[in-house]
C-alpha cells in the first residue's frame, strides 16, 4: 500500500489562485491532485502543475514544452529541466516570486496547445 503524498500547496497562495484561474479558463481543462500538487490536464494529458513552498521544496511551476523551447528556456537561469519528466520536454519555472504574468500566460497557453485536442473537420483543414 502506498503512502499518499503530502500536499505541496496552499489554496490561499496568490500564485496558485492566479495560475488556477488561467488554466481553468482553457477549454476542457480539469484539475487533479497528483504527487501532492495540483495538475492541469486536457483529457488524460497534463500540461502544467504547481508546487508552493513546502519544507525543502521551493515554489515552482512546471509545464510541458517542446524540446526546442525547453533548450532555449533553460539558458535563462529562471528555468530548469524538470526532474524525472524533463526528457519529455517538461520544464520548471523556479522563481514564481518574480512572475511576469504575461510571460506565464504565454508559457501556459503554449503548454496547453501541445496537449489540447486538435480541431477536426473541413474548417480545421483550411487553417
C-alpha positions in Angstrom: 0.0 0.0 0.0 1.5 3.4 -1.0 1.5 6.4 1.3 -0.3 9.5 0.0 1.9 12.4 -0.9 1.8 15.4 1.4 0.1 18.4 -0.1 2.7 20.8 -1.6 0.5 23.8 -1.9 -1.9 26.1 0.0 -5.2 27.0 -1.6 -4.7 30.6 -0.3 -1.4 31.0 -2.2 -1.9 34.0 -4.6 0.3 32.5 -7.3 -1.7 29.3 -7.2 -5.0 31.2 -7.3 -3.9 33.1 -10.4 -2.4 30.1 -12.1 -5.5 28.0 -11.4 -7.7 30.8 -12.9 -5.6 30.9 -16.0 -5.5 27.1 -16.5 -9.2 26.6 -15.8 -10.1 29.2 -18.4 -8.6 27.0 -21.1 -11.2 24.8 -22.8 -11.5 21.2 -21.5 -9.1 21.7 -18.6 -9.6 19.7 -15.4 -7.5 20.0 -12.2 -6.3 16.8 -10.5 -4.1 16.4 -7.4 -1.1 14.1 -8.1 2.1 13.7 -6.1 0.7 16.4 -3.7 0.4 19.0 -6.4 -2.4 20.5 -8.5 -2.0 19.4 -12.1 -3.9 20.8 -15.1 -4.9 18.4 -17.8 -6.9 18.2 -21.0 -8.3 14.6 -21.2 -5.5 12.5 -19.8 -2.7 14.7 -20.9 -1.2 17.1 -18.4 0.3 20.5 -19.4 1.2 22.2 -16.1 1.5 21.8 -12.3 2.3 23.9 -9.3 4.2 23.4 -6.0 4.1 26.0 -3.3 6.9 26.4 -0.8 6.8 23.2 1.3 9.6 22.1 3.6 12.7 21.9 1.4 10.9 22.3 -1.9 10.8 25.9 -3.3 7.8 27.2 -5.1 7.7 26.3 -8.8 5.5 26.0 -11.9 6.2 23.0 -14.1 4.9 22.9 -17.7 5.1 20.9 -20.9 7.3 22.4 -23.7 8.8 21.2 -26.9 12.4 20.1 -26.6 13.5 23.0 -28.7 11.6 25.5 -26.4 13.0 23.8 -23.3 16.6 24.1 -24.6 16.1 27.8 -25.2 14.3 28.4 -21.8 17.0 26.7 -19.7 19.5 29.2 -21.0 17.6 31.7 -18.7 18.5 30.9 -15.1 14.9 31.0 -14.0 14.1 27.8 -15.8 15.4 24.2 -15.4 14.8 20.8 -16.9 12.2 19.1 -14.7 13.5 16.0 -12.7 12.1 12.7 -13.9 10.0 14.0 -16.7 12.3 16.6 -18.3 13.3 14.2 -21.1 9.7 14.7 -22.3 10.1 18.5 -22.5 8.8 19.3 -19.0 10.4 22.5 -17.7 10.4 24.1 -14.3 10.0 27.8 -13.7 11.9 28.0 -10.5 11.2 31.6 -9.4 7.5 32.2 -9.2 8.1 35.1 -6.8 9.4 37.0 -9.9 6.5 36.4 -12.1 5.7 38.2 -15.3 2.1 37.1 -15.8 2.2 37.9 -19.5 5.1 35.6 -19.9 3.5 32.9 -17.7 0.3 33.2 -19.7 2.2 32.7 -22.9 4.0 29.7 -21.5 0.8 28.1 -20.1 -1.1 28.6 -23.3 1.8 27.1 -25.3 1.8 24.1 -23.0 -1.9 23.7 -23.3 -1.7 23.8 -27.1 0.7 20.9 -27.1 -1.8 18.6 -25.5 -5.2 20.1 -26.4 -7.2 18.1 -29.0 -6.7 19.4 -32.5 -9.8 20.7 -34.4 -11.3 18.2 -36.8 -13.4 18.7 -39.9 -13.3 20.8 -43.0 -12.7 24.1 -41.2 -9.6 22.7 -39.5 -8.1 21.6 -42.8 -8.3 25.2 -44.2 -6.3 26.7 -41.3 
